[in-house]
């Protein structure tokens, strides 16, 4: 993202159109479009020639070459058969963001999941599309993602609906371990795990999860949405980003925070039922059935 942003800026400052650059570089116009969109990489030799065309100073060239080399290192490349481009964009943002703000109405966010909880969630949502081996690799990838929590100076803000900590995903044992893990993670000064309780009533953000990313570099913040039709990202230049940022601030203001949230997580873990409740639902003839 940083590389493509810098390349677009350099071309604009050089007062060159994409068509003109493609002609000079002897590229097809679509190649430059794909490079600036981040859809394809660019070789070091091509980048040197492009930066020379733009008249970029030597010190800046070295920095951009480093970006290019870094962008060609894909730590999740072995999982490309499992995920689409949009999710890889999400992984890039997640690993580079200075501040991450996430709201989840139904499940523990992937960055905070234990391996057992992740296994259960992935099995539930992908059992009809992926093999057992593929699901195991998805769990492996999710655990690798959690290394981003240990980055220096990165900040994380999570608001969880109360239903997230009440729903016994995988049973009481798995859920108890997950809640204790959340309490452990919340002890870190750069991670806030907040709970939006049932008693607060409804909220306009409660229908679907979303994540907001902010960056230290000169990059636009991003919004990542999840819904029943799939996933997509929305840049900050849209009104939609601002709307969701305001929604998150509203959730944060009304959520339970700090030590009180940690105590609640441990309290719920301690008092989990051995088995989830069985509700008696009448059948078509009015006879209750489990």
C-alpha positions in Angstrom: 0.0 0.0 0.0 2.8 2.4 0.9 4.6 1.6 -2.3 1.7 2.1 -4.6 0.8 5.4 -2.8 4.3 6.7 -3.3 4.4 5.7 -6.9 1.1 7.5 -7.7 2.4 10.6 -5.8 5.7 10.5 -7.7 4.0 10.3 -11.1 1.6 13.1 -10.2 4.5 15.4 -9.0 6.3 14.6 -12.3 3.1 15.8 -14.1 2.9 12.6 -16.2 -0.2 10.7 -17.2 -0.4 6.9 -16.9 -0.6 6.7 -20.7 2.6 8.7 -21.1 4.5 6.7 -18.5 3.4 3.4 -20.1 4.7 4.7 -23.5 8.1 5.7 -22.2 8.5 2.5 -20.2 7.2 0.5 -23.2 4.6 -1.1 -21.0 1.0 -1.8 -21.8 -1.2 0.8 -20.0 -2.8 -1.9 -18.0 0.5 -2.9 -16.4 1.0 0.5 -14.8 -2.7 0.5 -13.8 -2.2 -2.8 -12.0 1.0 -1.7 -10.3 -0.5 1.5 -9.0 -3.6 -0.4 -7.8 -1.4 -2.9 -5.9 -2.7 -5.8 -8.0 0.7 -6.9 -9.2 4.2 -6.4 -8.0 7.1 -4.6 -9.7 10.6 -5.8 -10.2 13.5 -3.9 -8.7 14.9 -3.2 -12.2 11.6 -1.8 -13.4 11.2 0.3 -10.3 14.6 1.8 -10.7 13.8 2.8 -14.3 10.4 4.2 -13.3 11.8 6.3 -10.5 14.5 7.6 -12.8 11.8 8.7 -15.1 10.0 10.5 -12.3 13.3 12.2 -11.3 13.3 10.8 -7.7 16.3 11.6 -5.5 18.7 8.8 -4.7 17.9 8.7 -1.0 14.2 8.3 -1.8 15.0 5.7 -4.4 16.7 3.5 -1.8 13.7 3.8 0.5 11.2 2.9 -2.2 13.4 -0.1 -3.3 13.3 -1.3 0.3 9.5 -1.1 0.1 9.5 -3.0 -3.1 11.6 -5.8 -1.7 9.4 -5.9 1.4 6.2 -6.1 -0.7 7.5 -9.1 -2.5 7.8 -11.0 0.8 4.4 -12.6 1.3 4.3 -14.3 4.8 0.9 -15.8 4.1 1.6 -16.8 0.5 1.3 -20.5 1.3 -2.4 -19.9 2.1 -3.3 -18.3 -1.2 -5.4 -21.3 -2.2 -7.7 -20.6 0.8 -8.3 -16.9 0.7 -9.1 -14.2 -1.9 -7.4 -10.9 -2.6 -9.7 -8.9 -0.3 -8.7 -11.0 2.7 -5.0 -10.6 1.8 -5.5 -6.8 1.6 -7.0 -7.2 5.1 -3.9 -9.1 6.3 -1.7 -6.4 4.9 -3.6 -3.7 6.7 -3.8 -5.7 10.0 0.0 -6.2 10.0 0.9 -2.6 9.3 -1.8 -0.6 11.2 -0.8 1.8 14.0 -4.3 1.6 15.5 -6.9 -1.1 15.0 -10.5 -0.7 16.1 -12.8 -3.7 15.8 -16.4 -4.4 16.7 -17.7 -8.0 16.9 -21.4 -8.8 17.6 -21.2 -12.6 17.3 -17.8 -14.1 17.8 -14.4 -13.4 19.3 -12.2 -11.6 16.8 -9.6 -13.7 15.0 -6.7 -11.9 16.6 -8.0 -12.9 20.0 -9.1 -16.5 19.5 -7.5 -19.5 21.1 -6.6 -22.4 18.8 -9.6 -24.5 20.1 -12.1 -21.7 19.6 -10.7 -20.9 16.1 -11.0 -24.6 15.2 -14.6 -24.7 16.2 -15.5 -21.4 14.4 -13.7 -22.4 11.2 -15.3 -25.8 11.2 -18.8 -24.3 11.6 -18.5 -21.8 8.8 -16.5 -23.7 6.3 -17.4 -27.4 6.7 -19.3 -27.6 3.4 -16.5 -25.9 1.3 -13.1 -27.1 2.6 -11.5 -30.3 3.6 -10.3 -31.1 7.1 -6.7 -30.4 6.1 -7.6 -27.1 4.6 -9.5 -26.1 7.8 -6.4 -27.0 9.8 -4.3 -24.7 7.7 -6.9 -21.9 8.2 -6.4 -22.3 12.0 -2.7 -22.3 11.5 -2.9 -19.0 9.5 -5.2 -17.5 12.2 -2.6 -18.3 14.9 0.2 -16.7 12.8 -1.9 -13.5 12.4 -1.8 -13.0 16.2 1.9 -12.2 16.1 0.8 -8.7 15.0 -0.5 -8.1 18.6 3.1 -8.0 19.8 4.3 -5.1 17.5 5.8 -2.2 19.4 3.6 0.9 19.6 0.6 -0.6 17.8 -2.7 0.0 19.5 -5.8 -2.3 19.6 -9.3 -1.5 20.6 -11.9 -4.3 20.6 -15.6 -3.9 21.5 -17.4 -7.2 22.0 -21.1 -7.6 22.2 -22.1 -9.4 25.4 -23.4 -12.3 23.3 -19.8 -13.0 22.2 -18.8 -13.9 25.8 -22.1 -15.7 26.6 -22.2 -18.0 23.6 -20.5 -21.3 24.4 -18.6 -21.9 21.1 -17.1 -25.4 21.3 -18.7 -26.1 24.8 -18.0 -24.8 28.2 -14.4 -26.0 28.4 -13.3 -24.3 25.1 -15.2 -21.1 26.1 -13.7 -21.0 29.6 -10.2 -21.1 28.1 -11.1 -18.4 25.6 -12.5 -16.0 28.2 -9.4 -16.4 30.3 -7.3 -15.7 27.3 -9.3 -12.5 26.6 -8.7 -11.4 30.2 -4.9 -12.1 29.8 -4.7 -10.1 26.6 -6.6 -7.2 28.1 -3.8 -6.8 30.7 -1.6 -5.3 28.1 -1.5 -1.5 28.2 -1.9 -1.2 24.4 -4.9 -3.5 24.1 -8.4 -2.6 25.2 -11.0 -5.3 25.3 -14.4 -3.8 26.0 -17.9 -5.4 26.4 -21.1 -3.9 25.1 -23.7 -5.3 27.6 -27.2 -6.4 26.8 -28.4 -3.7 29.3 -27.3 -1.0 26.9 -30.1 -2.0 24.4 -29.7 -1.8 20.7 -27.1 0.0 18.7 -26.9 0.9 14.9 -23.7 -1.1 14.6 -25.0 -4.3 16.0 -25.9 -6.0 12.7 -22.4 -6.8 11.4 -18.7 -6.8 12.4 -16.4 -4.2 11.2 -12.7 -3.1 11.6 -11.1 0.3 11.2 -7.3 0.6 10.5 -5.2 3.7 10.9 -1.5 4.0 9.8 1.4 6.1 10.9 2.6 6.6 7.4 1.0 8.9 4.9 -1.7 6.3 4.1 -5.5 6.6 4.2 -7.2 4.8 7.0 -9.3 1.8 5.9 -12.6 0.3 6.8 -13.1 -3.5 6.6 -16.7 -4.8 6.5 -18.0 -8.3 6.8 -21.5 -9.3 5.7 -23.5 -12.3 4.4 -22.5 -11.4 0.8 -18.8 -11.6 1.6 -16.2 -9.1 2.6 -14.9 -5.8 1.2 -12.8 -2.8 2.1 -13.7 0.8 1.9 -11.2 3.6 1.9 -11.4 6.7 4.2 -12.4 9.0 1.3 -15.9 7.7 1.5 -18.6 8.8 3.8 -19.0 5.2 4.9 -15.7 5.2 6.7 -16.6 8.3 8.7 -19.9 6.8 9.6 -18.4 3.6 11.0 -15.7 5.5 12.9 -18.5 7.5 14.6 -20.3 4.2 15.3 -17.3 2.8 17.0 -16.8 5.8 19.2 -20.4 5.5 20.3 -19.9 1.8 21.1 -16.7 2.6 23.0 -18.4 5.3 25.0 -21.1 3.0 26.2 -19.1 -0.2 26.7 -17.7 -1.6 29.9 -13.9 -1.1 30.0 -10.7 -1.6 31.9 -10.5 -3.7 35.1 -14.3 -4.0 35.2 -14.4 -5.7 31.8 -11.6 -8.1 32.9 -13.4 -9.0 36.0 -16.5 -9.8 34.0 -14.6 -12.0 31.6 -13.2 -14.0 34.5 -16.5 -14.1 36.3 -18.3 -15.5 33.2 -15.5 -18.1 32.7 -15.9 -19.2 36.4 -19.6 -19.6 36.2 -20.1 -21.3 32.8 -22.5 -24.1 32.8 -21.0 -27.6 32.2 -23.4 -27.9 29.3 -25.2 -25.1 27.4 -28.9 -24.6 28.2 -31.5 -26.7 26.4 -34.5 -24.6 25.5 -37.8 -26.5 25.1 -39.2 -25.7 21.7 -42.8 -26.9 20.8 -43.1 -28.9 17.6 -45.9 -28.5 15.1 -48.3 -30.4 17.4 -47.6 -28.3 20.4 -45.4 -30.9 22.1 -42.2 -29.6 23.6 -39.0 -31.0 22.2 -35.4 -30.3 23.0 
